[in-house]
């Protein structure tokens, strides 16, 4: 996710605060009045939190097979739930968690705007919203709106099936009757440049500044607008969520969120740069008045949920998370097994390669010949190097240079060029195909599988004569 996220209507107008030096108020009475007003404002903002509520959503597996799976999104949500309940003093029945098939579009919006938060949260309460799933860019929608992807979302009709960010923000602004809202988004709009990236097609990540307007609103995004959000290669979590939870735990119950965020930002940036040679920079935008937010602060007047509200709530996923969640989505192993097959199918013609078609076959075989360009690879490299120096934004040249590196079996160099090509042209199926082949030759079949899935996911947007076949195999 470099198109900028469309500004949300009701939160669009950011008040302009202008700091002016050299201006003084004359007169003792006016100074005293100004001081008294400031004192009253601070006093109102610093009132204790009356009660604490949360809605947590995490989706690893999606109903629509065209949506790439995530390894740890559901686990991230479960870990955040346990943090709130076990470490931050949230009462278990004050936290609702929806995982995978329970996180349908209807359920998420119902829990937010009608059945749960809208009924229980009162003025002076703290409401925490946490989402770990895919995000979609504006260009996937006819009117350019942005969505979170629900379990039952249809990527070809997000208006009808996605969780529209406008609706989420409207609900928290108009239906949840408190001015203390924390929104945490471990999702982005970037394409899966590497395995474990959250996002369906790359355009722009959520803009924390655009989402956090108004008193008492705080938004934390897992990466900045032109970056991606990654799942870890070191442990079974998303990089952002793991470090955010660890940072909030470290220091005890008095640690404020702003300090935890600074630590999280440093750790996330360092890990992603070291492990993936990419940048991921979490972003916090706060219109929070008064003292810093401490999630673990005790609620001053906790309330029981009425029996009527309880009776009308559908079961959430809280019972499920008492068991260990699978870290790898079911079916992933079968997909990898399919990709490990070999085939004697003839190599496609150069024309078919350029158009990414199956040449009349119902399957496509990827091997080194598939990515071969005419000419000596070493001579081609010299020509591509000169072209790239003149135009470093040409995705096609980086793709071609990667193909030359493939012929020379320089897999790391090929991967780096394909990564750059994907950043410039994020919706190219052939780049994902090349990435899948390189990942396989580097001994990473799971990453190869994810790249194939991403290529197939792009099928609906491809012209009819450039559709990928449903079966893609490796030939060497």
RODO-2510 file (C-alpha; in nm, 4 decimals, decimal comma):
residues 476
     n   res          X          Y          Z
     1     x     0,0000     0,0000     0,0000
     2     x     0,1896     0,5135    -0,3598
     3     x    -0,1705     0,6250    -0,3956
     4     x    -0,2844     0,8021    -0,0859
     5     x    -0,5686     0,6572     0,1158
     6     x    -0,8898     0,8352     0,0414
     7     x    -0,9715     1,0816     0,3145
     8     x    -1,2593     0,9774     0,5388
     9     x    -1,5443     1,2284     0,5114
    10     x    -1,6321     1,2842     0,8742
    11     x    -1,2720     1,2883     0,9906
    12     x    -1,1311     1,4820     0,7001
    13     x    -1,1003     1,8300     0,8422
    14     x    -0,7997     1,8423     1,0688
    15     x    -0,8084     2,1510     1,2911
    16     x    -0,5155     2,3791     1,2244
    17     x    -0,3235     2,4525     1,5383
    18     x    -0,0853     2,7400     1,4769
    19     x     0,1924     2,8052     1,7253
    20     x     0,2621     3,1790     1,7352
    21     x     0,5586     3,3198     1,9213
    22     x     0,5944     3,6730     2,0514
    23     x     0,2223     3,7240     2,1293
    24     x     0,1282     3,8012     2,4877
    25     x    -0,2030     3,8616     2,6531
    26     x    -0,2141     4,1931     2,8374
    27     x    -0,4106     4,2239     3,1581
    28     x    -0,4095     4,0110     3,4676
    29     x    -0,7740     3,9165     3,4387
    30     x    -0,7390     3,7773     3,0859
    31     x    -0,4331     3,5726     3,1869
    32     x    -0,6180     3,4305     3,4846
    33     x    -0,9197     3,3436     3,2706
    34     x    -0,7061     3,1663     3,0107
    35     x    -0,5278     2,9695     3,2822
    36     x    -0,8597     2,8695     3,4369
    37     x    -0,9948     2,7473     3,1015
    38     x    -0,6813     2,5418     3,0414
    39     x    -0,7115     2,3935     3,3874
    40     x    -1,0731     2,2921     3,3232
    41     x    -0,9846     2,1328     2,9872
    42     x    -0,7006     1,9315     3,1406
    43     x    -0,9218     1,8265     3,4273
    44     x    -1,1887     1,6942     3,1905
    45     x    -0,9361     1,5062     2,9781
    46     x    -0,7605     1,3523     3,2780
    47     x    -1,0671     1,1957     3,4382
    48     x    -1,0160     0,8254     3,5178
    49     x    -1,1264     0,5662     3,2654
    50     x    -1,4622     0,4397     3,3859
    51     x    -1,4660     0,1008     3,2136
    52     x    -1,2744    -0,0804     2,9371
    53     x    -1,4049    -0,2669     2,6324
    54     x    -1,2475    -0,4262     2,3256
    55     x    -1,3331    -0,5874     1,9934
    56     x    -1,0571    -0,8031     1,8404
    57     x    -1,0633    -0,9437     1,4866
    58     x    -0,8076    -1,1808     1,3329
    59     x    -0,8416    -1,3718     1,0061
    60     x    -0,5875    -1,6199     0,8700
    61     x    -0,8147    -1,8313     0,6479
    62     x    -1,0688    -1,6830     0,4095
    63     x    -1,3787    -1,8353     0,2546
    64     x    -1,2781    -1,7197    -0,0922
    65     x    -0,9811    -1,9220    -0,2117
    66     x    -0,8592    -1,6290    -0,4224
    67     x    -0,7603    -1,4376    -0,1092
    68     x    -0,4068    -1,5338     0,0039
    69     x    -0,3943    -1,6977     0,3455
    70     x    -0,2088    -1,5481     0,6396
    71     x    -0,0079    -1,7638     0,8762
    72     x    -0,0445    -1,5805     1,2052
    73     x    -0,3249    -1,3212     1,1856
    74     x    -0,5636    -1,5275     1,3983
    75     x    -0,2865    -1,6070     1,6453
    76     x    -0,1931    -1,2382     1,6657
    77     x    -0,5515    -1,1572     1,7585
    78     x    -0,5603    -1,4359     2,0182
    79     x    -0,2332    -1,3160     2,1707
    80     x    -0,3666    -0,9602     2,1886
    81     x    -0,6827    -1,0910     2,3587
    82     x    -0,4738    -1,2720     2,6209
    83     x    -0,2664    -0,9593     2,6764
    84     x    -0,5744    -0,7451     2,7415
    85     x    -0,7324    -0,9993     2,9760
    86     x    -0,4253    -1,1293     3,1584
    87     x    -0,1994    -0,8238     3,1653
    88     x    -0,4033    -0,5102     3,0982
    89     x    -0,6943    -0,5662     3,3354
    90     x    -0,9766    -0,6034     3,0821
    91     x    -1,2596    -0,8204     3,2104
    92     x    -1,3015    -1,1289     2,9875
    93     x    -1,6684    -1,0587     2,9179
    94     x    -1,5740    -0,7016     2,8163
    95     x    -1,3573    -0,8310     2,5294
    96     x    -1,5067    -0,9892     2,2193
    97     x    -1,2843    -1,1797     1,9757
    98     x    -1,3798    -1,2936     1,6257
    99     x    -1,1458    -1,5322     1,4430
   100     x    -1,1612    -1,6724     1,0896
   101     x    -1,5144    -1,7883     1,0014
   102     x    -1,6688    -1,5975     1,2907
   103     x    -1,5220    -1,2723     1,1536
   104     x    -1,7750    -1,2283     0,8747
   105     x    -1,8571    -0,8798     0,7552
   106     x    -2,1955    -0,8924     0,9274
   107     x    -2,0560    -1,0136     1,2600
   108     x    -1,7812    -0,7529     1,2762
   109     x    -2,0145    -0,4614     1,2028
   110     x    -2,2819    -0,6042     1,4329
   111     x    -2,0432    -0,6355     1,7281
   112     x    -1,9168    -0,2835     1,6635
   113     x    -2,2276    -0,0856     1,5798
   114     x    -2,5346    -0,2608     1,7164
   115     x    -2,5000    -0,5698     1,9372
   116     x    -2,1988    -0,5024     2,1600
   117     x    -1,9865    -0,1856     2,1720
   118     x    -2,2668     0,0497     2,0735
   119     x    -2,4756    -0,0829     2,3642
   120     x    -2,2221    -0,1203     2,6415
   121     x    -1,9677     0,1634     2,5990
   122     x    -2,0511     0,4882     2,7793
   123     x    -1,8926     0,8307     2,8027
   124     x    -1,5592     0,8096     2,9845
   125     x    -1,4994     0,4457     2,8877
   126     x    -1,2039     0,3208     2,6825
   127     x    -1,2768     0,1221     2,3653
   128     x    -0,9991    -0,0739     2,1906
   129     x    -1,0390    -0,2044     1,8341
   130     x    -0,7791    -0,4460     1,6960
   131     x    -0,7766    -0,5823     1,3399
   132     x    -0,5308    -0,8327     1,1945
   133     x    -0,6240    -0,9241     0,8382
   134     x    -0,5717    -0,8159     0,4789
   135     x    -0,6420    -0,4634     0,3686
   136     x    -0,7483    -0,3636     0,0190
   137     x    -0,6352    -0,0604    -0,1800
   138     x    -0,8662     0,2060    -0,3124
   139     x    -0,8283     0,0952    -0,6756
   140     x    -0,9955    -0,2387    -0,6024
   141     x    -1,3216    -0,0466    -0,5550
   142     x    -1,5242     0,1422    -0,8150
   143     x    -1,5388     0,4581    -0,6005
   144     x    -1,1925     0,4268    -0,4489
   145     x    -1,3005     0,3331    -0,0965
   146     x    -1,0792     0,1297     0,1366
   147     x    -1,1696    -0,1934     0,3099
   148     x    -1,0565    -0,4469     0,5625
   149     x    -1,1079    -0,7996     0,4313
   150     x    -1,3568    -1,0106     0,6269
   151     x    -1,3738    -1,3892     0,6295
   152     x    -1,6509    -1,3912     0,3685
   153     x    -1,5307    -1,0997     0,1539
   154     x    -1,5367    -1,1284    -0,2234
   155     x    -1,2282    -0,9540    -0,3699
   156     x    -1,4278    -0,8760    -0,6851
   157     x    -1,7093    -0,7050    -0,4925
   158     x    -1,5672    -0,5451    -0,1797
   159     x    -1,8448    -0,2853    -0,1644
   160     x    -2,0939    -0,5588    -0,0837
   161     x    -1,8689    -0,7888     0,1167
   162     x    -1,5756    -0,5973     0,2688
   163     x    -1,5499    -0,4031     0,5944
   164     x    -1,5500    -0,0458     0,4695
   165     x    -1,3187     0,1780     0,6715
   166     x    -1,5678     0,4629     0,6381
   167     x    -1,8291     0,2534     0,8183
   168     x    -1,5865     0,1505     1,0926
   169     x    -1,4930     0,5125     1,1577
   170     x    -1,8540     0,6305     1,1404
   171     x    -1,9556     0,3634     1,3896
   172     x    -1,6857     0,4587     1,6399
   173     x    -1,7651     0,8275     1,5906
   174     x    -2,1448     0,8162     1,6033
   175     x    -2,2632     0,4883     1,7543
   176     x    -1,9987     0,4078     2,0190
   177     x    -2,0688     0,6746     2,2778
   178     x    -1,7247     0,7453     2,4157
   179     x    -1,4475     0,9867     2,3205
   180     x    -1,1705     0,7403     2,4135
   181     x    -1,1049     0,5062     2,1221
   182     x    -0,7842     0,3224     2,0314
   183     x    -0,7752     0,1663     1,6829
   184     x    -0,4901    -0,0766     1,6026
   185     x    -0,4513    -0,1974     1,2440
   186     x    -0,2091    -0,4792     1,1718
   187     x    -0,3052    -0,4737     0,8056
   188     x    -0,1909    -0,2981     0,4942
   189     x    -0,2724    -0,2606     0,1296
   190     x     0,0623    -0,3785    -0,0008
   191     x     0,0989    -0,6771    -0,2272
   192     x     0,2668    -0,9930    -0,1019
   193     x     0,6125    -0,9031    -0,2242
   194     x     0,7454    -1,1638     0,0140
   195     x     0,5630    -1,4416     0,1978
   196     x     0,3805    -1,3359     0,5089
   197     x     0,2978    -0,9890     0,3824
   198     x    -0,0489    -0,8638     0,4682
   199     x    -0,2226    -0,7101     0,1713
   200     x    -0,3919    -0,8118    -0,1495
   201     x    -0,2679    -0,5584    -0,4033
   202     x    -0,0247    -0,2795    -0,3390
   203     x    -0,1378     0,0819    -0,3437
   204     x    -0,1156     0,2665    -0,0129
   205     x    -0,1304     0,1620     0,3484
   206     x    -0,3791     0,3099     0,5924
   207     x    -0,2838     0,6672     0,6754
   208     x    -0,2840     0,6965     1,0545
   209     x    -0,3111     1,0749     1,0383
   210     x    -0,6188     1,0583     0,8187
   211     x    -0,7866     0,8041     1,0460
   212     x    -0,7227     0,9715     1,3815
   213     x    -0,9096     1,2987     1,3846
   214     x    -1,1000     1,4286     1,6819
   215     x    -1,0525     1,4410     2,0564
   216     x    -0,9702     1,1148     2,2267
   217     x    -0,8898     0,9196     1,9090
   218     x    -0,5668     0,7268     1,8628
   219     x    -0,4725     0,5154     1,5620
   220     x    -0,1722     0,2839     1,5338
   221     x    -0,0892     0,1338     1,1937
   222     x     0,1590    -0,1479     1,1553
   223     x     0,3437     0,0252     0,8688
   224     x     0,3554     0,3604     0,6959
   225     x     0,1637     0,4468     0,3802
   226     x     0,4204     0,3206     0,1283
   227     x     0,5299     0,0067     0,3159
   228     x     0,4164    -0,3450     0,3945
   229     x     0,3368    -0,5309     0,7140
   230     x     0,5220    -0,8592     0,7528
   231     x     0,4777    -1,1807     0,9438
   232     x     0,7937    -1,2922     1,1210
   233     x     1,0490    -1,5478     1,0102
   234     x     1,1684    -1,5900     1,3687
   235     x     0,8485    -1,6703     1,5597
   236     x     0,4817    -1,7448     1,4987
   237     x     0,3431    -1,3911     1,4947
   238     x     0,3217    -1,0794     1,2876
   239     x     0,6289    -0,8674     1,3565
   240     x     0,4286    -0,5617     1,4631
   241     x     0,1806    -0,7329     1,6955
   242     x     0,4478    -0,9373     1,8721
   243     x     0,6666    -0,6362     1,9469
   244     x     0,3702    -0,4191     2,0468
   245     x     0,2539    -0,6745     2,3031
   246     x     0,6066    -0,7338     2,4340
   247     x     0,6726    -0,3609     2,4627
   248     x     0,3504    -0,3007     2,6545
   249     x     0,4264    -0,5883     2,8923
   250     x     0,7819    -0,4716     2,9574
   251     x     0,7698    -0,2128     3,2317
   252     x     0,4620    -0,3259     3,4183
   253     x     0,1086    -0,1955     3,4462
   254     x     0,2071     0,1722     3,4560
   255     x     0,3677     0,1833     3,1113
   256     x     0,1957     0,4240     2,8765
   257     x     0,1178     0,3367     2,5182
   258     x     0,3259     0,6136     2,3623
   259     x     0,6460     0,4758     2,5185
   260     x     0,5553     0,1215     2,4166
   261     x     0,4977     0,2424     2,0618
   262     x     0,8419     0,4045     2,0386
   263     x     1,0041     0,0754     2,1417
   264     x     0,7806    -0,1201     1,9033
   265     x     0,8713     0,1052     1,6125
   266     x     1,2440     0,0580     1,6724
   267     x     1,2220    -0,3199     1,7093
   268     x     0,9938    -0,3716     1,4090
   269     x     1,2104    -0,1569     1,1834
   270     x     1,5275    -0,3380     1,2914
   271     x     1,3884    -0,6898     1,2519
   272     x     1,2278    -0,6370     0,9105
   273     x     1,5381    -0,4657     0,7744
   274     x     1,7615    -0,7457     0,9000
   275     x     1,5424    -1,0395     0,7955
   276     x     1,3869    -0,9103     0,4733
   277     x     1,5975    -0,6128     0,3619
   278     x     1,2755    -0,4100     0,3576
   279     x     1,1360    -0,1209     0,5603
   280     x     0,8388    -0,1421     0,7951
   281     x     0,7775     0,1646     1,0067
   282     x     0,4762     0,1604     1,2409
   283     x     0,2860     0,4879     1,2641
   284     x     0,0964     0,6426     1,5544
   285     x    -0,1330     0,9405     1,5163
   286     x    -0,2945     1,0736     1,8275
   287     x    -0,5508     1,3388     1,8990
   288     x    -0,5418     1,2275     2,2608
   289     x    -0,5941     1,5009     2,5197
   290     x    -0,4555     1,4900     2,8725
   291     x    -0,2328     1,2272     3,0259
   292     x    -0,0836     0,9450     2,8226
   293     x    -0,2966     0,6351     2,7720
   294     x    -0,2094     0,3394     2,9968
   295     x    -0,3990     0,0312     2,8783
   296     x    -0,3431    -0,1511     3,2063
   297     x    -0,4848     0,1326     3,4170
   298     x    -0,7634     0,0043     3,6403
   299     x    -1,1186     0,0960     3,5434
   300     x    -1,2681     0,3341     3,7987
   301     x    -1,6275     0,2049     3,7721
   302     x    -1,6468    -0,1310     3,5951
   303     x    -2,0004    -0,2380     3,5038
   304     x    -2,1753    -0,5683     3,4529
   305     x    -2,3165    -0,6412     3,1093
   306     x    -2,6916    -0,6624     3,1253
   307     x    -2,8520    -1,0036     3,0830
   308     x    -3,0460    -0,8756     2,7799
   309     x    -2,7264    -0,7789     2,5968
   310     x    -2,5627    -1,1106     2,6864
   311     x    -2,8582    -1,3117     2,5575
   312     x    -2,8515    -1,1355     2,2223
   313     x    -2,4780    -1,1815     2,1638
   314     x    -2,3743    -1,4679     1,9367
   315     x    -2,0863    -1,6889     2,0541
   316     x    -1,7441    -1,5420     1,9774
   317     x    -1,4080    -1,7220     1,9462
   318     x    -1,3055    -1,6998     2,3123
   319     x    -1,3603    -2,0736     2,3688
   320     x    -1,1547    -2,1569     2,0623
   321     x    -0,8466    -1,9699     2,1809
   322     x    -0,8245    -2,1814     2,4923
   323     x    -0,6784    -2,4381     2,2539
   324     x    -0,3606    -2,3903     2,0532
   325     x    -0,4283    -2,2171     1,7232
   326     x    -0,2644    -2,3669     1,4141
   327     x     0,0190    -2,1453     1,2977
   328     x     0,0016    -2,2598     0,9358
   329     x    -0,3407    -2,2490     0,7676
   330     x    -0,4934    -2,5847     0,6855
   331     x    -0,4379    -2,6866     0,3281
   332     x    -0,1044    -2,5079     0,2913
   333     x     0,0870    -2,8355     0,2998
   334     x    -0,1282    -2,9778     0,0206
   335     x    -0,0626    -2,6677    -0,1860
   336     x     0,3109    -2,7010    -0,1358
   337     x     0,2905    -3,0672    -0,2345
   338     x     0,1251    -2,9702    -0,5603
   339     x     0,4006    -2,7244    -0,6371
   340     x     0,6702    -2,9816    -0,5715
   341     x     0,5511    -3,1882    -0,8693
   342     x     0,7580    -3,2047    -1,1858
   343     x     0,6341    -3,2310    -1,5420
   344     x     0,7507    -3,3064    -1,8951
   345     x     0,5144    -3,0545    -2,0532
   346     x     0,6903    -2,8575    -2,3284
   347     x     0,8157    -2,5085    -2,2535
   348     x     0,5907    -2,2241    -2,3625
   349     x     0,6822    -2,0050    -2,6557
   350     x     0,8390    -1,6641    -2,6004
   351     x     0,5138    -1,4952    -2,7050
   352     x     0,3177    -1,7026    -2,4545
   353     x     0,5719    -1,6175    -2,1852
   354     x     0,5265    -1,2460    -2,2422
   355     x     0,1486    -1,2784    -2,2277
   356     x     0,1484    -1,5315    -1,9422
   357     x    -0,0936    -1,7726    -2,1041
   358     x    -0,1084    -2,1507    -2,0898
   359     x    -0,0710    -2,2013    -2,4665
   360     x    -0,3886    -2,4052    -2,4754
   361     x    -0,2817    -2,6264    -2,1843
   362     x    -0,4714    -2,6402    -1,8572
   363     x    -0,1509    -2,6095    -1,6618
   364     x     0,1649    -2,4015    -1,6689
   365     x     0,5127    -2,5425    -1,6057
   366     x     0,7795    -2,3151    -1,4604
   367     x     1,1443    -2,4009    -1,5268
   368     x     1,4617    -2,2134    -1,6125
   369     x     1,3755    -2,2191    -1,9841
   370     x     1,0463    -2,0444    -1,9137
   371     x     1,2390    -1,7386    -1,7959
   372     x     1,5114    -1,7484    -2,0621
   373     x     1,5673    -1,4380    -2,2747
   374     x     1,7385    -1,4547    -2,6136
   375     x     2,1099    -1,3815    -2,5926
   376     x     2,3985    -1,4535    -2,3595
   377     x     2,2910    -1,3851    -1,9965
   378     x     2,6167    -1,2063    -1,9083
   379     x     2,5913    -0,9739    -2,2064
   380     x     2,2252    -0,9102    -2,1292
   381     x     2,3208    -0,8155    -1,7732
   382     x     2,5572    -0,5451    -1,8964
   383     x     2,2879    -0,4013    -2,1211
   384     x     2,0265    -0,4108    -1,8435
   385     x     2,2681    -0,2478    -1,5970
   386     x     2,3160     0,0481    -1,8297
   387     x     1,9413     0,0835    -1,8842
   388     x     1,8659     0,0665    -1,5131
   389     x     2,1172     0,3416    -1,4360
   390     x     1,9196     0,5680    -1,6685
   391     x     1,5743     0,4570    -1,5533
   392     x     1,5639     0,2924    -1,2091
   393     x     1,1812     0,2908    -1,2102
   394     x     1,1376     0,0525    -1,5057
   395     x     0,9849    -0,2665    -1,3590
   396     x     1,0142    -0,4505    -1,6912
   397     x     1,3927    -0,4055    -1,7049
   398     x     1,4338    -0,5280    -1,3466
   399     x     1,2206    -0,8309    -1,4358
   400     x     1,4361    -0,9019    -1,7416
   401     x     1,7570    -0,8652    -1,5411
   402     x     1,6138    -1,1078    -1,2842
   403     x     1,5526    -1,3554    -1,5673
   404     x     1,9189    -1,3221    -1,6661
   405     x     2,0221    -1,3880    -1,3052
   406     x     1,7970    -1,6968    -1,3070
   407     x     1,9921    -1,8352    -1,6033
   408     x     2,3131    -1,7776    -1,4069
   409     x     2,1570    -1,9371    -1,0962
   410     x     2,2223    -1,6224    -0,8909
   411     x     1,9068    -1,6580    -0,6860
   412     x     1,9601    -1,3787    -0,4320
   413     x     2,0305    -1,1238    -0,7063
   414     x     1,7259    -1,2447    -0,8992
   415     x     1,5108    -1,2139    -0,5871
   416     x     1,6285    -0,8598    -0,5165
   417     x     1,5490    -0,7463    -0,8718
   418     x     1,2053    -0,9056    -0,8595
   419     x     1,1387    -0,7386    -0,5244
   420     x     1,2189    -0,4011    -0,6789
   421     x     1,0084    -0,4757    -0,9868
   422     x     0,7141    -0,5703    -0,7644
   423     x     0,7340    -0,2435    -0,5715
   424     x     0,7103    -0,0497    -0,8993
   425     x     0,4503    -0,2762    -1,0636
   426     x     0,2670    -0,4501    -0,7770
   427     x    -0,0074    -0,6135    -0,9829
   428     x     0,2041    -0,8086    -1,2321
   429     x     0,1312    -1,1808    -1,2329
   430     x     0,4528    -1,2674    -1,4162
   431     x     0,6626    -1,1067    -1,1416
   432     x     0,4921    -1,3282    -0,8838
   433     x     0,5540    -1,6321    -1,1052
   434     x     0,9236    -1,5500    -1,1234
   435     x     0,9334    -1,4966    -0,7465
   436     x     0,7729    -1,8361    -0,6927
   437     x     1,0385    -2,0054    -0,9048
   438     x     1,3243    -1,8232    -0,7303
   439     x     1,1834    -1,9073    -0,3861
   440     x     1,1642    -2,2733    -0,4844
   441     x     1,5250    -2,2776    -0,6038
   442     x     1,6246    -2,1089    -0,2761
   443     x     1,4670    -2,3966    -0,0830
   444     x     1,1561    -2,2140     0,0367
   445     x     0,8514    -2,4048    -0,0991
   446     x     0,6037    -2,2294     0,1299
   447     x     0,7074    -1,8897    -0,0064
   448     x     0,6866    -2,0329    -0,3578
   449     x     0,3308    -2,1440    -0,2856
   450     x     0,2328    -1,8023    -0,1536
   451     x     0,3687    -1,6318    -0,4646
   452     x     0,1730    -1,8684    -0,6886
   453     x    -0,1422    -1,7904    -0,4914
   454     x    -0,0810    -1,4191    -0,5341
   455     x    -0,0352    -1,4626    -0,9102
   456     x    -0,3596    -1,6587    -0,9328
   457     x    -0,5331    -1,3974    -0,7182
   458     x    -0,4617    -1,1422    -0,9905
   459     x    -0,6434    -1,3543    -1,2500
   460     x    -0,9793    -1,1692    -1,2314
   461     x    -0,8132    -0,8420    -1,3316
   462     x    -0,6233    -0,9910    -1,6287
   463     x    -0,7516    -0,9752    -1,9881
   464     x    -0,9128    -1,2960    -2,1125
   465     x    -0,6187    -1,3817    -2,3386
   466     x    -0,3715    -1,3468    -2,0493
   467     x    -0,5429    -1,5584    -1,7851
   468     x    -0,3298    -1,8032    -1,5912
   469     x    -0,4276    -2,1704    -1,5948
   470     x    -0,5613    -2,3117    -1,2700
   471     x    -0,2650    -2,5525    -1,2275
   472     x     0,0929    -2,4254    -1,2107
   473     x     0,3822    -2,6663    -1,1578
   474     x     0,7605    -2,6590    -1,1446
   475     x     0,9552    -2,8438    -1,4088
   476     x     1,3026    -2,8383    -1,2491
***
